[in-house]
């Protein structure tokens, strides 16, 4: 079933999984050293992680909830600086431990931190906009991430747009870009 943006979540996730495997299998011959493990881990029926109430209260979070019905985590450690979509249990239960629930400073908004990259950036879903933000160089104060304009970037207009970005980065890397 497609989302309102026309994306078929299952097909997109399957394509990322296929590309991640292809990327990993050809990595050593292209770069001369073995890759770390690249994976798209499917959601397990026995995962009892429950989305926090602040997430359930926002219509913009429905795509993240749907994503975690399909996938537990994505790990692409050798793609660029590495991209990591945290396991459902970390995203839903990780508040405080490096997982801010709001951004302050340049912009104030409730967020759900769901990913990171090897360079230290965090990826968060803006709960009022549905945009995916890339947060860098800020300071975690309690559950808030304080950030200046230079550390706040819209990475994608939606979660599915972010996943399409990851798919496209895998495709470009496989073509040698």
C-alpha positions as CSV (number, residue, x, y, z in Angstrom):
1,X,0.0,0.0,0.0
2,X,1.4,3.4,-1.0
3,X,1.8,6.4,1.3
4,X,0.1,9.7,0.7
5,X,3.3,10.7,-1.1
6,X,3.0,7.7,-3.5
7,X,5.8,5.7,-2.0
8,X,5.3,2.0,-1.5
9,X,7.2,1.5,1.9
10,X,7.7,-2.3,1.5
11,X,9.1,-1.9,-2.0
12,X,11.4,1.0,-1.0
13,X,12.7,-1.0,2.0
14,X,13.2,-4.1,-0.1
15,X,15.1,-2.1,-2.7
16,X,17.4,-0.6,0.0
17,X,18.0,-4.1,1.4
18,X,19.0,-5.4,-2.1
19,X,21.2,-2.4,-2.8
20,X,22.9,-2.7,0.6
21,X,23.7,-6.3,0.0
22,X,25.1,-5.5,-3.4
23,X,27.1,-2.6,-2.0
24,X,28.6,-4.9,0.7
25,X,29.4,-7.7,-1.6
26,X,31.4,-5.5,-4.0
27,X,32.9,-3.3,-1.4
28,X,36.3,-5.0,-0.8
29,X,37.1,-5.3,-4.6
30,X,36.4,-1.6,-5.0
31,X,38.1,-0.3,-1.9
32,X,40.7,-2.9,-1.0
33,X,39.5,-3.6,2.5
34,X,36.6,-5.5,4.0
35,X,33.3,-3.7,4.7
36,X,31.5,-3.5,8.0
37,X,28.1,-5.3,8.0
38,X,25.4,-3.5,6.1
39,X,21.9,-4.5,7.0
40,X,18.3,-3.8,6.7
41,X,16.8,-5.7,9.7
42,X,13.1,-6.5,9.3
43,X,10.8,-5.8,12.2
44,X,10.1,-8.7,14.6
45,X,6.6,-9.6,15.7
46,X,7.9,-10.0,19.3
47,X,9.2,-6.4,19.6
48,X,7.3,-4.9,22.4
49,X,8.6,-1.3,22.1
50,X,5.7,1.1,22.3
51,X,5.9,4.5,20.7
52,X,5.9,7.2,23.3
53,X,2.8,9.3,23.7
54,X,4.3,12.4,22.2
55,X,4.9,10.5,19.0
56,X,1.4,9.1,18.9
57,X,-0.1,12.5,19.4
58,X,1.3,13.8,16.1
59,X,-0.1,12.9,12.7
60,X,3.3,13.6,11.1
61,X,4.7,10.6,13.0
62,X,2.5,8.1,11.1
63,X,5.2,7.4,8.5
64,X,7.8,6.7,11.3
65,X,5.4,4.3,13.0
66,X,4.6,2.6,9.7
67,X,8.4,2.4,8.9
68,X,9.0,0.6,12.2
69,X,6.2,-1.8,11.5
70,X,8.3,-3.0,8.5
71,X,11.9,-2.4,9.6
72,X,13.8,-2.6,12.9
73,X,16.9,-0.9,11.8
74,X,19.1,0.0,8.9
75,X,22.9,0.1,9.1
76,X,25.0,1.4,6.2
77,X,28.4,2.0,7.9
78,X,30.5,2.3,4.8
79,X,28.2,4.5,2.7
80,X,29.7,8.0,2.9
81,X,30.3,8.6,6.6
82,X,27.9,5.9,7.5
83,X,24.1,6.1,8.0
84,X,22.3,4.4,10.8
85,X,18.5,4.2,11.5
86,X,18.4,3.2,15.0
87,X,16.5,0.1,16.2
88,X,12.8,0.6,17.1
89,X,13.6,0.0,20.8
90,X,16.3,2.7,20.8
91,X,14.1,5.2,19.0
92,X,11.1,4.6,21.1
93,X,12.8,4.0,24.4
94,X,16.0,5.9,24.1
95,X,14.9,9.3,25.3
96,X,17.7,11.1,27.2
97,X,20.5,8.8,26.1
98,X,21.6,11.0,23.2
99,X,18.1,11.0,21.7
100,X,16.7,14.5,22.2
101,X,12.9,15.0,22.0
102,X,13.1,18.6,21.0
103,X,15.3,21.1,19.2
104,X,15.9,24.6,20.5
105,X,17.9,27.6,19.5
106,X,17.7,28.3,15.8
107,X,14.3,26.6,15.7
108,X,12.1,25.2,18.4
109,X,10.2,22.0,17.6
110,X,9.4,18.6,19.1
111,X,11.4,15.9,17.4
112,X,11.8,12.2,17.4
113,X,15.5,11.3,16.9
114,X,15.7,8.1,14.9
115,X,19.1,8.0,13.3
116,X,22.7,9.2,13.1
117,X,25.7,9.1,10.9
118,X,29.3,8.2,11.5
119,X,30.3,11.9,11.5
120,X,28.2,12.5,14.6
121,X,25.1,14.1,13.1
122,X,21.7,13.1,14.4
123,X,18.6,12.6,12.2
124,X,15.3,13.5,13.6
125,X,11.7,13.7,12.5
126,X,10.1,17.2,13.1
127,X,6.8,16.4,14.7
128,X,5.1,19.6,13.6
129,X,6.4,19.5,10.0
130,X,7.2,15.9,9.2
131,X,10.6,17.0,7.8
132,X,13.7,15.0,8.5
133,X,16.4,17.2,10.1
134,X,20.1,16.7,10.2
135,X,21.5,18.1,13.5
136,X,25.2,18.8,14.0
137,X,27.4,20.8,16.4
138,X,24.7,21.3,19.0
139,X,24.5,20.7,22.7
140,X,22.3,18.2,24.4
141,X,20.7,19.8,27.5
142,X,18.4,17.3,29.1
143,X,16.1,16.1,26.4
144,X,16.6,19.3,24.2
145,X,19.2,19.7,21.4
146,X,20.3,23.3,21.3
147,X,21.6,24.2,17.8
148,X,22.6,27.2,15.8
149,X,21.6,27.8,12.2
150,X,24.8,26.2,10.8
151,X,23.9,22.9,12.6
152,X,20.3,22.7,11.5
153,X,19.5,21.3,8.0
154,X,16.4,19.9,6.4
155,X,17.7,16.5,5.1
156,X,14.4,15.5,3.4
157,X,10.8,16.7,3.3
158,X,9.6,13.4,4.8
159,X,10.8,10.1,6.2
160,X,10.1,8.4,2.9
161,X,12.1,11.2,1.1
162,X,15.0,10.4,3.5
163,X,14.8,6.7,2.7
164,X,14.8,7.6,-1.0
165,X,17.9,9.7,-0.4
166,X,19.6,6.6,1.1
167,X,18.5,4.4,-1.8
168,X,19.8,6.9,-4.3
169,X,23.2,7.2,-2.4
170,X,23.5,3.4,-2.6
171,X,22.7,3.4,-6.3
172,X,25.3,6.2,-7.0
173,X,28.0,4.5,-5.0
174,X,27.4,1.2,-6.9
175,X,27.9,3.2,-10.1
176,X,31.2,4.5,-8.8
177,X,30.1,8.0,-7.8
